[in-house]
Amino acid sequence: MKNIKRILKLSFISIIAMSCSSDDKEERIADCETKNYGILTVNFGSTETKHGILITTTATSESRDKIVQAGKSQDTIHLKPGSYAIEVSSLNEQNQSLDAEVFENYSISKCDEKSINVNF
């Protein structure tokens, strides 16, 4: 009898978890449709150093940068549809680049979910 109760509890919890994750994805899709963006996740190979992300729009050469503090293994960025040059760097204490990798002509479409991986 205990096993049956345990199985029923686990089944109930699993159903709730699946329904929540489905709703989250539907909300995320509705949000990116409404706000017109794609999602870029940058995965770092090391959490020992901080990282810099420089994003330049190919069409207009407008740039924005972001510093991600040490201890994080990834960062997520929302980007308007378009083509970008994306430079990811590991940074020292003075925010000088130690290692860098550039991704040229990186295209993002509305509601795209893409990722970039770097070894540093």
C-alpha positions as a Markdown table, in Angstrom:
| # | Residue | x | y | z |
|---|---|---|---|---|
| 1 | Met | 0.0 | 0.0 | 0.0 |
| 2 | Lys | 2.9 | 2.4 | 0.8 |
| 3 | Asn | 4.4 | 1.8 | -2.6 |
| 4 | Ile | 1.1 | 2.6 | -4.4 |
| 5 | Lys | 0.8 | 5.9 | -2.5 |
| 6 | Arg | 4.4 | 6.7 | -3.3 |
| 7 | Ile | 3.9 | 6.0 | -7.0 |
| 8 | Leu | 0.7 | 8.1 | -7.0 |
| 9 | Lys | 2.5 | 11.0 | -5.4 |
| 10 | Leu | 5.4 | 10.8 | -7.9 |
| 11 | Ser | 3.0 | 10.6 | -10.8 |
| 12 | Phe | 1.1 | 13.6 | -9.5 |
| 13 | Ile | 4.3 | 15.6 | -9.0 |
| 14 | Ser | 5.5 | 14.6 | -12.5 |
| 15 | Ile | 2.3 | 15.8 | -14.1 |
| 16 | Ile | 2.5 | 19.1 | -12.3 |
| 17 | Ala | 6.1 | 19.6 | -13.3 |
| 18 | Met | 5.4 | 18.8 | -17.0 |
| 19 | Ser | 2.4 | 21.2 | -17.1 |
| 20 | Cys | 4.5 | 24.0 | -15.5 |
| 21 | Ser | 7.4 | 23.6 | -18.0 |
| 22 | Ser | 5.0 | 23.6 | -20.9 |
| 23 | Asp | 3.3 | 26.8 | -19.7 |
| 24 | Asp | 6.7 | 28.5 | -19.3 |
| 25 | Lys | 7.7 | 27.6 | -22.8 |
| 26 | Glu | 4.4 | 28.9 | -24.2 |
| 27 | Glu | 4.8 | 32.1 | -22.2 |
| 28 | Arg | 8.4 | 32.5 | -23.5 |
| 29 | Ile | 7.2 | 32.0 | -27.1 |
| 30 | Ala | 4.4 | 34.5 | -26.7 |
| 31 | Asp | 6.8 | 37.0 | -25.1 |
| 32 | Cys | 9.4 | 36.7 | -27.9 |
| 33 | Glu | 6.6 | 37.0 | -30.5 |
| 34 | Thr | 5.3 | 40.1 | -28.9 |
| 35 | Lys | 8.6 | 41.8 | -28.2 |
| 36 | Asn | 10.3 | 40.6 | -31.4 |
| 37 | Tyr | 13.5 | 38.9 | -30.1 |
| 38 | Gly | 15.6 | 35.7 | -30.3 |
| 39 | Ile | 17.5 | 34.2 | -27.4 |
| 40 | Leu | 21.2 | 33.6 | -27.4 |
| 41 | Thr | 22.9 | 31.6 | -24.7 |
| 42 | Val | 26.6 | 31.9 | -24.3 |
| 43 | Asn | 28.2 | 28.9 | -22.5 |
| 44 | Phe | 31.6 | 29.4 | -20.9 |
| 45 | Gly | 34.2 | 26.6 | -20.5 |
| 46 | Ser | 35.5 | 28.1 | -17.2 |
| 47 | Thr | 33.8 | 29.7 | -14.3 |
| 48 | Glu | 37.1 | 30.8 | -12.8 |
| 49 | Thr | 37.3 | 34.2 | -14.7 |
| 50 | Lys | 34.8 | 36.8 | -15.7 |
| 51 | His | 33.7 | 37.1 | -19.3 |
| 52 | Gly | 33.0 | 39.9 | -21.7 |
| 53 | Ile | 30.4 | 39.7 | -24.5 |
| 54 | Leu | 30.6 | 42.4 | -27.2 |
| 55 | Ile | 27.7 | 42.4 | -29.7 |
| 56 | Thr | 27.9 | 44.5 | -32.8 |
| 57 | Thr | 25.0 | 44.8 | -35.3 |
| 58 | Thr | 26.3 | 44.0 | -38.8 |
| 59 | Ala | 24.0 | 46.4 | -40.6 |
| 60 | Thr | 24.5 | 49.5 | -38.4 |
| 61 | Ser | 27.8 | 48.8 | -36.5 |
| 62 | Glu | 26.0 | 49.6 | -33.2 |
| 63 | Ser | 27.6 | 47.8 | -30.3 |
| 64 | Arg | 26.6 | 46.8 | -26.8 |
| 65 | Asp | 28.7 | 45.0 | -24.3 |
| 66 | Lys | 28.1 | 43.0 | -21.1 |
| 67 | Ile | 30.4 | 41.7 | -18.4 |
| 68 | Val | 29.5 | 38.4 | -16.8 |
| 69 | Gln | 31.1 | 38.0 | -13.3 |
| 70 | Ala | 33.2 | 34.9 | -12.5 |
| 71 | Gly | 31.3 | 31.9 | -11.1 |
| 72 | Lys | 28.8 | 31.8 | -14.0 |
| 73 | Ser | 28.8 | 29.1 | -16.6 |
| 74 | Gln | 26.5 | 30.8 | -19.0 |
| 75 | Asp | 24.6 | 34.0 | -19.9 |
| 76 | Thr | 21.4 | 34.6 | -21.8 |
| 77 | Ile | 20.9 | 37.6 | -24.1 |
| 78 | His | 17.8 | 38.7 | -26.0 |
| 79 | Leu | 18.5 | 40.0 | -29.5 |
| 80 | Lys | 16.3 | 41.6 | -32.1 |
| 81 | Pro | 16.3 | 39.7 | -35.4 |
| 82 | Gly | 19.3 | 40.5 | -37.5 |
| 83 | Ser | 22.9 | 39.6 | -38.2 |
| 84 | Tyr | 25.6 | 40.2 | -35.5 |
| 85 | Ala | 29.3 | 39.9 | -34.9 |
| 86 | Ile | 29.7 | 38.5 | -31.4 |
| 87 | Glu | 33.0 | 38.5 | -29.5 |
| 88 | Val | 33.3 | 36.5 | -26.3 |
| 89 | Ser | 36.4 | 37.1 | -24.1 |
| 90 | Ser | 37.7 | 36.0 | -20.8 |
| 91 | Leu | 38.8 | 39.0 | -18.8 |
| 92 | Asn | 41.4 | 39.8 | -16.1 |
| 93 | Glu | 40.8 | 42.1 | -13.1 |
| 94 | Gln | 41.3 | 45.2 | -15.3 |
| 95 | Asn | 38.8 | 43.9 | -17.8 |
| 96 | Gln | 41.5 | 43.3 | -20.4 |
| 97 | Ser | 40.9 | 40.4 | -22.8 |
| 98 | Leu | 42.9 | 37.2 | -22.0 |
| 99 | Asp | 41.3 | 34.9 | -24.6 |
| 100 | Ala | 38.7 | 35.8 | -27.3 |
| 101 | Glu | 36.6 | 34.2 | -29.9 |
| 102 | Val | 34.6 | 36.1 | -32.6 |
| 103 | Phe | 31.5 | 34.7 | -34.3 |
| 104 | Glu | 30.9 | 36.7 | -37.5 |
| 105 | Asn | 27.6 | 37.1 | -39.3 |
| 106 | Tyr | 25.7 | 35.3 | -36.6 |
| 107 | Ser | 22.0 | 35.5 | -37.5 |
| 108 | Ile | 19.1 | 35.6 | -35.1 |
| 109 | Ser | 15.4 | 35.3 | -36.0 |
| 110 | Lys | 12.4 | 36.0 | -33.9 |
| 111 | Cys | 12.0 | 33.4 | -31.2 |
| 112 | Asp | 15.2 | 31.6 | -32.2 |
| 113 | Glu | 17.0 | 29.8 | -29.3 |
| 114 | Lys | 20.7 | 29.5 | -30.2 |
| 115 | Ser | 23.8 | 28.9 | -28.2 |
| 116 | Ile | 27.5 | 29.7 | -28.5 |
| 117 | Asn | 30.2 | 27.7 | -26.6 |
| 118 | Val | 33.7 | 28.9 | -25.8 |
| 119 | Asn | 36.5 | 26.8 | -24.2 |
| 120 | Phe | 37.6 | 29.6 | -21.7 |
